Amino acid sequence: MDRWACVDVAAFPLQLLLKAQPAWARLPSAVVADDKPQALVQFVNARAYTLGVRPGQRYAAALALARDLQAGTISRWQIARSVRALADRLRRYSPHVEPSAEVPGVFWLDAQGLTRLYSSLHDWAHAIRLDMRRAGVGATVAVGFTRFGSYALAKFHQGITVCAGDDEERAEVQPVPLSYLDLDPDVHERLAILGIHTVGDFLRLPGDGIRQQFGEATHALHQLATGHRWAPLVPSPGEEPQERLVHFDAPEINIDRLIFIVTRLLDSLLAALVSHAHAVVELALWMKLDDRTTRTEGVRPAAATLDVAQLLALVRVRLDTLRLSAGIVTLRVTAVTCPATPEQRRLFPQHARRDPELANQALARLRAEFGEPCVVRARIGDAHLPAAQFEWEPLDRVPLRSSPHVVATRPLVRRIYAQPVRLAPGFRLQARSPKPEAVLGPYIVSGGWWGGGIRRDYYFVPTGGGLWWVYYDHRTQRFFLQGCVE
């Protein structure tokens, strides 16, 4: 008989946020979808929940309930990286680990054949929970006989749950409230209207009409819970580190010699990646210096690649910008990989007359020389203040666009300063402009109650060489230069 174990790191993004901001643990805290007043709250801790903050509220509304609410965002790549790290830790306790694709923080493990390593499955589960705590997250562990049963018990119970038999698992699962399962909120509400609140109630529903009434996802969960659907454990393979290491006889500082060594390492590394049909997404250069300090630098190509020349160009750009405190005594090159496309595995690549990848490679060189945050693009957002109606987001690849159309009139460009410049106390609009009648405004913006109230009067002021974009702040009774128009 199969033995399943489920490890549940509840509110996984919230735990990652509190791990990064440990001082927030004693305060009401939340994870929001975006860093904006109107962003949706996704996860809240117990203190925020006590004050009435709930997932699905707007951040501005949550601030009205908890004035000292601390909030932050967790990106998808942070979650994915943390899931991979926890999966690697769990492989110390079972060779077969399956991270959930739908719910980050849920893992299934194969719990069979461990009695020779641990005195009991309870001790094994206890060791897993302690290791998760050492990793900085809190987890519950349930050991049962089915995928659904172990999952439901891990979601509902705290600490460790070990079922001695399948009858015990069925009895433990029956009273689990449906609110602990990851069902669609609309499905929860409709089931509650029908008086279905627990897993036991859910299992007694006729399976034929669930798909029509509640959708395919609810039907699949019902089939899994009743045992009519077989879902075997699908473990994710552990990622072997793709790296090469070299020790220097004497501290090395010459860039040309370093590039020669990196070329040799990359040739060996990429040959191994080709045999596994993988391509390089990012390279990490770990350097141990002669003064016993370490340094880590990363380069990221425009797209996953197996082109040694492209990677070497990025490495050279990054090494040229380094100012090391001592020579390098140990160098390790590690590759982050992904499955290669058929085009990347092709022996003779076919290029169009105008290769769109050249622009992406140019951006990759900029990132290698100046760092990741240097290549961004503006994205229009929904905000109250004009200067906040856009935000910068990383630009990984140049989007494909059609040819630009010809315009007869050159458009004006509004340059917005990151921080407005406070003008002199005696600043006057008409005194600054050579044509006082040409001053445009005021354009009044008021609101922002979540930040204490804002009222600003915006003006466009001709200055002879262009236009100033200024505003008068009624709260401070001062003029500020927000930007200029060219």
Sequence and secondary structure as in RCSB ss.txt:
>XXXX:A:sequence
MDRWACVDVAAFPLQLLLKAQPAWARLPSAVVADDKPQALVQFVNARAYTLGVRPGQRYAAALALARDLQAGTIS
RWQIARSVRALADRLRRYSPHVEPSAEVPGVFWLDAQGLTRLYSSLHDWAHAIRLDMRRAGVGATVAVGFTRFGS
YALAKFHQGITVCAGDDEERAEVQPVPLSYLDLDPDVHERLAILGIHTVGDFLRLPGDGIRQQFGEATHALHQLA
TGHRWAPLVPSPGEEPQERLVHFDAPEINIDRLIFIVTRLLDSLLAALVSHAHAVVELALWMKLDDRTTRTEGVR
PAAATLDVAQLLALVRVRLDTLRLSAGIVTLRVTAVTCPATPEQRRLFPQHARRDPELANQALARLRAEFGEPCV
VRARIGDAHLPAAQFEWEPLDRVPLRSSPHVVATRPLVRRIYAQPVRLAPGFRLQARSPKPEAVLGPYIVSGGWW
GGGIRRDYYFVPTGGGLWWVYYDHRTQRFFLQGCVE
>XXXX:A:secstr
   EEEEE TTHHHHHHHHH GGGGGS EEEESSSSTT BEEEE HHHHHTT  TTSBHHHHHHH TT EEE   
HHHHHHHHHHHHHHHTTT S EEE SSSTTEEEEE TT TTTSS HHHHHHHHHHHHHHTT   EEEEESSHHHH
HHHHHHSSSEEE SSHHHHHHHHTT BGGGS   HHHHHHHHHTT  BHHHHHTS GGGHHHHH HHHHHHHHHH
HTSS            EEEEEEEEEEE  HHHHHHHHHHHHHHHHHHHHHTTEEEEEEEEEEEETTS EEEEEE 
 SS B  HHHHHHHHHHHHHT   SS EEEEEEEEEEEE  HHHH SS    SS THHHHHHHHHHHHHH GGGS
EEEEE   SSGGGSEEEEE  S          SS    EEEEEEEEE  TT  HHHH SSGGG EEEEEEEE GG
GT EEEEEEEEE SSSEEEEEEETTTTEEEEEEEE 
